[in-house]
Amino acid sequence: MEGQYFDWEGWDQQDAIAFSFYNCTVTKAFGPFSVGDKISDIFVDYEKGVLEAYAPDGEKVLFTGRLTMSID
């Protein structure tokens, strides 16, 4: 999923189904973000179905989105 919406320079696995991505660039618009926007940190938790985008300070949440699954 994440590869469809943003590229990243690094990542950490928080647990089996939660990941943090660093130095991200939006490749497909979502939430308030446009293609080309830079986001310092994106946290994705597949169990809870949540994506959080963080400000450069790493503390302020800029956006929280719900993940949904679709099959085309």
Buried (B, 14 or more C-beta within 10 A) or exposed (E): EBEEBBEBEEBEEEEEEBBBBBBBBBBEEBBEBEEEBEBBBBBBBBEEEBBBBBEEEEEEEBBEBEEEEEEE
